[in-house]
Amino acid sequence: VQLQASGGGLVQAGGSLRLSCAASGRTFSSYVLAWFRQAPGKEREFVAAIRGTSDSTYYADSVKGRFTISRDNAMSTVFLQMNSLKFEDTAVYYCAARRGEVIATSTRAYAYWGQGTQVTVSS
């Protein structure tokens, strides 16, 4: 599966952004989709994930209650709605996919990655 992320940009603290990740392939619902992020000088970290068919989700504590992950299997697209953005949310955001139904938070568990989209939150 190939992934293409979009929707990043510059936003003031407290604002919102919606990221999208479009996937190729006809078995989109067979994958767990996730978002990770990487700030300058830091390791890539897990943000959120969603299962393929049950819409079950999982979030990092740092974004719980502010971010919402969703997917549209008909459009083969996963979304990340980011509200109440903070300066520390500034990072390059990556979408990723792994086959199956098990949600994982490690980058090593995901075989497929998008190219990343920059999110910058000004304080």
C-alpha positions in Angstrom: 0.0 0.0 0.0 1.2 3.5 -0.8 0.3 6.4 1.5 0.1 10.2 0.7 -0.3 12.6 3.6 -1.5 16.1 3.3 -3.1 18.9 5.3 -0.3 20.3 7.3 0.4 24.0 7.8 1.0 26.9 10.1 -1.6 27.5 12.9 -1.7 29.5 16.1 -1.9 27.8 19.4 -5.4 26.8 20.2 -6.3 26.4 16.6 -7.2 23.3 14.5 -5.9 21.4 11.5 -7.2 18.3 9.7 -4.6 15.9 8.2 -5.5 13.4 5.5 -3.7 10.3 4.3 -4.9 8.7 1.1 -3.9 5.1 0.4 -3.7 3.2 -2.8 -4.7 -0.5 -3.1 -8.0 -2.3 -2.8 -7.6 -3.9 0.7 -7.5 -0.7 2.7 -9.8 -2.1 5.4 -7.3 -4.9 6.1 -4.8 -2.5 7.6 -4.4 -0.7 10.9 -3.8 3.0 10.1 -1.8 5.2 12.4 -0.3 8.7 12.7 3.2 9.3 14.1 5.1 12.6 14.5 8.7 13.6 14.7 9.8 16.9 16.1 13.3 18.3 15.4 16.0 16.4 17.3 13.5 13.9 18.7 12.5 10.3 17.8 9.4 9.6 15.9 6.5 9.0 18.3 3.1 7.4 18.1 0.1 9.7 18.0 -3.0 7.7 17.2 -4.2 4.5 15.4 -7.5 3.0 14.1 -8.4 -0.5 13.2 -9.6 -1.4 9.8 -13.0 -2.7 10.3 -14.1 -2.0 13.9 -13.1 1.7 14.0 -11.5 1.0 17.4 -9.0 3.7 18.2 -6.0 4.3 20.4 -4.3 7.6 21.3 -1.1 8.7 22.9 -1.8 10.4 26.3 -0.4 13.7 25.0 -3.2 14.1 22.4 -6.1 12.3 24.0 -9.2 14.5 24.1 -7.7 16.9 21.5 -7.0 14.7 18.5 -9.5 12.4 16.7 -8.5 9.7 14.2 -11.0 8.4 11.7 -11.1 6.6 8.4 -13.3 6.3 5.3 -12.7 2.9 3.8 -14.7 3.8 0.7 -12.3 6.6 0.1 -9.2 4.7 1.4 -8.4 7.7 3.5 -7.5 8.2 7.2 -7.9 11.5 8.9 -6.5 13.2 12.0 -8.5 16.0 13.3 -6.3 18.1 15.6 -8.0 20.6 17.9 -6.6 22.8 20.7 -3.2 22.7 19.2 -0.2 23.4 21.3 3.3 24.6 20.5 4.6 21.2 21.4 2.5 19.6 18.7 4.9 21.1 16.1 6.3 18.2 14.1 6.3 16.4 10.8 3.3 14.1 10.9 3.5 10.7 9.2 0.8 8.3 8.4 1.6 4.6 8.5 -0.1 1.2 7.9 0.3 -2.3 9.1 -1.6 -5.3 7.9 -4.0 -6.9 10.3 -6.1 -5.8 13.3 -3.6 -5.4 16.1 -2.8 -1.8 17.0 0.9 -1.1 17.7 2.6 2.0 18.9 6.2 1.1 17.8 7.5 2.5 14.5 9.0 -0.9 13.8 5.5 -2.5 13.6 4.5 -0.5 10.6 5.8 -1.5 7.1 4.2 1.3 5.1 4.8 5.0 5.5 3.7 8.2 3.9 6.0 11.1 3.1 5.1 13.3 6.1 3.4 16.7 6.3 4.7 19.6 8.4 2.6 21.0 11.2 3.8 24.2 12.9 2.0 25.7 15.9 3.0 29.2 16.8 2.8 30.2 20.4 
